[in-house]
Amino acid sequence: MDPDVATGVPYLAGVAANQVSEISPSLQRVGEEDLASPPMRSAAWQNSEVRDWIALLKPRVMSLVVFSGLIGLLVAPGHLNPVLAFTAVLCIAIAAGACGAINMWYDRDIDAVMRRTRGRPIPAGRIEPGAALGYGITLAVGSVIVMGLAVNPVAAGVLALSIAFYVFVYTMWLKRRTPQNIVIGGAAGAFPPVIGWASVTGSVDLIPLVLFAIIFIWTPPHFWSLALFANDDYRRAKVPMLPVVAGAKETRRQIVIYTLLLVPLSLAPWLLDFSGPVYAVAASVLGAGFLVSVWRVAADRQDATGVSLTNDAPARAAFKFSIAYLFILFAALAVDHCLGRFI
């Protein structure tokens, strides 16, 4: 884990009127929940636990974000003091968590409708919305300030851009408006290796942009695999994910197309002579495995409308494989880079 920033801030009178009118119900609900019903707020605080505040950070999503940021830092040329390196990774983690908290605040209405998200802390009533929003904003601002003061302003600037993109562009603008929400919004989750690289070098160069592109193209087949088996949830919540708008057949076709683009792109670090044979072999094997995985999604037994007759078993498998794919691919890049230093 959208450039209509006007959803968050007014900028032109005519456009602002429309955007504010769309966001205002959410803001109004916060006001009603925070001010009109103090007993409910008190109950939420009493029922919340530490694990609920951790859940707001979306730790599973955060783990991949932190890992890709760490890889960007490890493969960057130059040296960063270990304490500053830890600080940079910590700032990336906190910023990712902040985005998760703000996303849960904004999406609490649809989270309450969707089966896989209705147990989250806000729709379940364990944390009140205003507290979650304040929590997210505090973490977001704090992570950028610390990154700027402790590491360097370039890394802080890219970190701030990633937060703004996820919150304003993906969460508030694209997610509820277009089936391309994941395609464009995927940029938000592609920033971490750029931030890690900038933390060491103080610049943004070609290689981190290649890593950005890999994650950007990886995101649609990864998330659309999930959207296939979570289709009923998204339809119920009226979120225009691709399976809801275009149907399962078209979604499977798009998953194959994006994976076909991803596999050769994943070899770019080797083609640019940034990595060696270890990464090249890993990328090739992983790419072949991903292609097999999505081909099974495309060949899944389905009815005339494209609905799976296997409970989307291939899509579930492809979703799990896609996560392992990115972890192993980036780990191979780091291993290859470390070996190159000693050979």
BALUM-230975 format. One record per residue (C-alpha): y, z, x. Coordinates in Angstrom, 3 decimals, always signed. Layout:
R       py       pz       px
R        Y        Z        X
...
end
This chain:
R       py       pz       px
R   +0.000   +0.000   +0.000
R   +7.358   -5.657   -5.023
R  +11.928   -7.288   -3.503
R  +13.590   -6.253   -6.762
R  +15.127   -3.155   -5.247
R  +17.453   -3.082   -8.204
R  +14.805   -1.159  -10.095
R  +15.763   +1.819   -8.020
R  +19.471   +1.246   -7.450
R  +22.099   -0.603   -9.471
R  +23.573   -3.588   -7.684
R  +25.061   -6.098  -10.119
R  +26.234   -5.070  -13.532
R  +24.259   -7.640  -15.480
R  +20.958   -7.217  -13.623
R  +21.299   -3.463  -13.409
R  +21.495   -3.125  -17.164
R  +18.085   -4.748  -17.572
R  +16.414   -2.955  -14.677
R  +17.732   +0.496  -15.530
R  +16.630   +0.060  -19.118
R  +13.061   -0.528  -17.866
R  +12.992   +2.404  -15.470
R  +14.991   +4.793  -17.645
R  +12.048   +5.777  -19.879
R  +10.295   +7.143  -16.791
R  +13.417   +8.992  -15.699
R  +13.957  +10.226  -19.226
R  +10.405  +11.586  -19.364
R  +11.046  +13.478  -16.135
R  +14.143  +15.033  -17.666
R  +12.298  +15.972  -20.832
R   +9.337  +17.421  -18.987
R  +11.434  +19.279  -16.420
R  +14.230  +20.640  -18.610
R  +13.071  +20.768  -22.206
R   +9.768  +22.539  -21.690
R   +9.925  +25.234  -18.954
R   +6.712  +26.909  -20.193
R   +4.812  +23.655  -19.554
R   +6.384  +23.391  -16.109
R   +5.377  +26.954  -15.307
R   +1.827  +26.333  -16.508
R   +1.558  +23.233  -14.331
R   +2.627  +25.199  -11.283
R   +0.106  +27.945  -12.071
R   -2.743  +25.448  -12.511
R   -1.993  +23.402   -9.388
R   -3.925  +24.028   -6.213
R   -3.506  +22.908   -2.630
R   -6.066  +20.178   -3.203
R   -3.905  +18.757   -5.992
R   -0.943  +18.385   -3.651
R   -3.240  +16.751   -1.123
R   -4.585  +14.422   -3.831
R   -1.024  +13.255   -4.516
R   -0.991  +11.826   -0.998
R   -3.955   +9.510   -1.773
R   -5.877  +10.605   +1.360
R   -8.486   +7.840   +1.098
R   -5.802   +5.161   +1.190
R   -3.939   +7.105   +3.855
R   -6.946   +7.096   +6.188
R   -6.939   +3.299   +6.527
R   -3.155   +3.222   +6.880
R   -3.223   +5.830   +9.642
R   -6.108   +4.107  +11.413
R   -4.414   +0.693  +11.485
R   -1.184   +2.314  +12.679
R   -3.085   +4.080  +15.453
R   -4.675   +0.798  +16.548
R   -1.243   -0.848  +16.712
R   -0.125   +1.998  +18.951
R   -3.212   +1.880  +21.188
R   -3.140   -1.867  +21.874
R   +0.616   -2.078  +22.465
R   +1.698   -2.673  +26.055
R   +3.317   +0.267  +27.773
R   +2.860   +4.011  +27.570
R   +3.919   +6.660  +25.084
R   +3.804  +10.379  +25.745
R   +0.758  +11.813  +23.906
R   +2.938  +14.242  +21.972
R   +5.214  +11.414  +20.826
R   +2.183   +9.258  +20.027
R   +0.801  +12.022  +17.829
R   +4.221  +12.397  +16.202
R   +4.364   +8.660  +15.456
R   +0.902   +8.653  +13.847
R   +1.782  +11.803  +11.894
R   +4.956  +10.161  +10.590
R   +2.954   +7.113   +9.462
R   +0.507   +9.421   +7.664
R   +3.257  +11.430   +5.966
R   +5.094   +8.273   +4.899
R   +1.879   +6.848   +3.425
R   +1.308  +10.091   +1.551
R   +4.893  +10.054   +0.299
R   +4.357   +6.570   -1.129
R   +1.212   +7.798   -2.861
R   +3.029  +10.734   -4.442
R   +5.923   +8.606   -5.682
R   +3.471   +6.006   -6.982
R   +1.598   +8.672   -8.935
R   +4.883   +9.946  -10.374
R   +5.945   +6.494  -11.530
R   +2.504   +5.416  -12.777
R   +1.607   +8.667  -14.554
R   +1.742   +6.959  -17.964
R   -0.837   +4.308  -17.065
R   -2.861   +6.774  -14.965
R   -3.350   +8.822  -18.142
R   -4.860   +5.762  -19.870
R   -7.152   +4.563  -17.098
R  -10.534   +6.259  -16.829
R  -10.667   +6.272  -13.019
R   -7.176   +7.818  -12.658
R   -6.708  +10.128  -15.639
R   -8.048  +13.061  -13.626
R   -5.199  +12.793  -11.128
R   -2.984  +15.896  -10.841
R   -0.034  +14.659  -12.931
R   -1.793  +13.165  -15.990
R   -4.229  +16.099  -15.902
R   -1.256  +18.474  -16.176
R   -1.850  +20.328  -12.904
R   +1.407  +19.168  -11.290
R   +4.595  +18.397  -13.194
R   +6.206  +14.986  -12.553
R   +9.542  +16.181  -11.174
R   +7.812  +18.279   -8.521
R   +5.675  +15.318   -7.467
R   +8.736  +13.078   -7.180
R  +10.638  +15.651   -5.118
R   +7.576  +16.134   -2.933
R   +7.300  +12.402   -2.289
R  +10.992  +11.863   -1.578
R  +11.113  +14.839   +0.800
R   +8.119  +13.578   +2.759
R   +9.467  +10.006   +2.858
R  +12.904  +10.965   +4.120
R  +11.492  +13.514   +6.556
R   +9.009  +11.063   +8.080
R  +11.694   +8.457   +8.749
R  +14.126  +10.983  +10.238
R  +11.499  +12.476  +12.551
R  +10.304   +9.019  +13.603
R  +13.869   +7.982  +14.431
R  +14.750  +11.139  +16.344
R  +11.458  +11.669  +18.169
R  +10.161   +8.137  +18.761
R  +12.670   +5.295  +18.395
R  +14.936   +3.727  +15.750
R  +12.965   +0.455  +15.525
R   +9.775   +2.252  +14.506
R  +11.788   +4.361  +12.067
R  +13.396   +1.253  +10.587
R  +10.060   -0.488   +9.997
R   +8.662   +2.740   +8.544
R  +11.590   +2.981   +6.123
R  +11.113   -0.681   +5.177
R   +7.433   -0.101   +4.428
R   +8.237   +2.853   +2.164
R  +10.946   +0.938   +0.313
R   +8.676   -2.083   -0.096
R   +5.818   -0.048   -1.542
R   +7.973   +2.027   -3.884
R  +10.542   -0.477   -5.123
R   +8.916   -3.867   -4.648
R   +5.258   -3.137   -5.430
R   +5.216   -0.002   -7.605
R   +8.389   -0.466   -9.633
R   +8.706   -4.252   -9.747
R   +5.555   -6.275   -9.202
R   +2.668   -4.097  -10.346
R   +3.455   -4.271  -14.062
R   +4.952   -7.762  -14.094
R   +2.743  -10.310  -12.342
R   -0.889  -10.909  -11.373
R   +0.455  -11.689   -7.899
R   +1.314   -8.002   -7.528
R   -1.441   -7.457   -4.977
R   -0.708  -10.652   -3.024
R   +2.967   -9.881   -2.423
R   +2.592   -6.133   -2.593
R   -0.099   -6.296   +0.071
R   +2.700   -6.452   +2.632
R   +3.332   -2.746   +2.055
R   -0.062   -1.834   +3.452
R   +0.233   -4.292   +6.337
R   +3.134   -2.551   +8.084
R   +1.275   +0.295   +9.916
R   +0.109   -1.683  +13.004
R   +3.654   -3.023  +13.357
R   +4.999   +0.530  +13.198
R   +2.447   +1.740  +15.739
R   +3.301   -1.111  +18.111
R   +7.054   -0.531  +17.708
R   +6.541   +3.165  +18.459
R   +5.414   +2.223  +21.982
R   +7.493   -0.864  +22.716
R  +10.610   -0.361  +20.611
R  +10.229   -3.955  +19.414
R   +8.360   -6.157  +16.959
R   +6.420   -8.942  +18.678
R   +3.929  -11.687  +17.793
R   +0.706   -9.665  +18.084
R   +1.666   -6.916  +15.597
R   +2.786   -9.647  +13.209
R   -0.679  -11.224  +13.540
R   -2.234   -7.840  +12.702
R   +0.175   -7.620   +9.766
R   -1.004  -11.047   +8.579
R   -4.672  -10.052   +8.834
R   -4.165   -7.033   +6.569
R   -1.923   -9.053   +4.259
R   -4.607  -11.712   +3.687
R   -7.397   -9.108   +3.577
R   -5.746   -7.187   +0.719
R   -6.334   -9.660   -2.185
R  -10.134  -10.040   -1.768
R  -10.381   -6.303   -1.132
R   -8.401   -5.219   -4.179
R   -9.500   -7.974   -6.551
R  -13.093   -6.921   -5.931
R  -12.129   -3.513   -7.257
R  -10.127   -5.071  -10.101
R  -13.232   -6.939  -11.288
R  -15.170   -3.772  -12.022
R  -12.049   -1.827  -13.104
R  -10.936   -4.652  -15.396
R  -11.266   -2.663  -18.618
R   -9.061   +0.107  -17.213
R   -6.307   -2.317  -16.223
R   -6.527   -4.125  -19.558
R   -6.254   -0.827  -21.436
R   -3.218   +0.160  -19.366
R   -1.691   -3.336  -19.780
R   -1.429   -3.854  -16.036
R   -1.506   -7.633  -15.322
R   -4.122   -7.657  -12.591
R   -5.630  -11.081  -11.956
R   -8.890  -10.478  -13.896
R   -6.857   -9.373  -16.918
R   -4.536  -12.376  -16.858
R   -6.648  -15.208  -15.420
R  -10.163  -13.964  -16.117
R  -13.102  -12.969  -13.944
R  -14.100  -16.527  -12.971
R  -10.683  -17.354  -11.497
R  -10.570  -13.984   -9.776
R  -13.882  -14.672   -8.058
R  -12.604  -18.068   -6.954
R   -9.454  -16.521   -5.481
R  -11.496  -13.883   -3.671
R  -13.479  -16.657   -1.946
R  -10.328  -18.627   -1.067
R   -8.561  -15.676   +0.531
R  -11.672  -14.683   +2.471
R  -11.965  -18.242   +3.807
R   -8.377  -17.885   +5.032
R   -9.016  -14.437   +6.482
R  -11.993  -15.276   +8.694
R  -10.250  -17.794  +11.012
R   -7.070  -15.705  +10.943
R   -9.024  -12.697  +12.199
R   -9.790  -14.670  +15.371
R   -6.090  -15.161  +16.146
R   -5.850  -12.234  +18.629
R   -8.637  -13.877  +20.662
R   -7.159  -17.368  +20.328
R   -3.814  -15.999  +21.542
R   -5.609  -14.512  +24.581
R   -4.707  -10.974  +23.519
R   -8.339   -9.893  +23.159
R  -11.646  -10.725  +24.799
R  -15.260  -11.519  +23.848
R  -16.000   -8.106  +22.329
R  -13.391   -8.617  +19.641
R  -14.253  -12.309  +19.193
R  -17.927  -11.528  +18.548
R  -17.075   -8.629  +16.232
R  -14.616  -10.734  +14.238
R  -17.129  -13.570  +13.916
R  -20.002  -11.352  +12.772
R  -17.811   -9.367  +10.397
R  -16.310  -12.577   +9.024
R  -19.761  -14.004   +8.346
R  -20.736  -10.792   +6.601
R  -17.584  -10.848   +4.465
R  -18.214  -14.458   +3.470
R  -21.764  -13.623   +2.415
R  -20.465  -10.660   +0.460
R  -17.855  -12.638   -1.490
R  -20.262  -15.533   -2.042
R  -22.488  -13.071   -3.866
R  -19.475  -12.090   -5.965
R  -18.881  -15.740   -6.849
R  -22.584  -16.273   -7.639
R  -22.879  -13.119   -9.733
R  -24.781  -13.592  -12.993
R  -22.187  -13.881  -15.744
R  -21.744  -14.967  -19.326
R  -19.759  -17.982  -20.523
R  -16.456  -16.104  -20.196
R  -17.197  -14.945  -16.656
R  -18.042  -11.348  -17.511
R  -20.629   -9.964  -15.087
R  -24.151   -9.329  -16.381
R  -24.912   -7.022  -13.440
R  -22.140   -4.482  -14.029
R  -20.238   -6.214  -11.211
R  -22.699   -4.975   -8.598
R  -21.710   -7.708   -6.070
R  -18.010   -6.901   -6.526
R  -18.671   -3.214   -5.934
R  -20.591   -4.058   -2.776
R  -17.863   -6.433   -1.588
R  -15.212   -3.771   -2.142
R  -17.122   -1.289   +0.015
R  -17.820   -3.913   +2.678
R  -14.145   -4.912   +2.834
R  -13.175   -1.365   +3.794
R  -15.780   -1.222   +6.544
R  -14.752   -4.719   +7.638
R  -11.151   -3.752   +8.403
R  -12.073   -0.450  +10.065
R  -14.618   -2.094  +12.373
R  -12.450   -5.148  +13.076
R   -9.497   -3.050  +14.236
R  -11.765   -0.649  +16.114
R  -13.251   -3.629  +17.970
R   -9.751   -4.738  +18.941
R   -9.026   -1.301  +20.404
R  -12.352   -1.140  +22.246
R  -11.891   -4.646  +23.631
R   -8.373   -3.752  +24.762
R   -9.544   -0.559  +26.484
R  -12.385   -2.399  +28.231
R   -9.927   -5.036  +29.413
R   -7.947   -2.388  +31.228
R  -10.964   -1.338  +33.270
R  -12.514   -4.749  +33.972
end
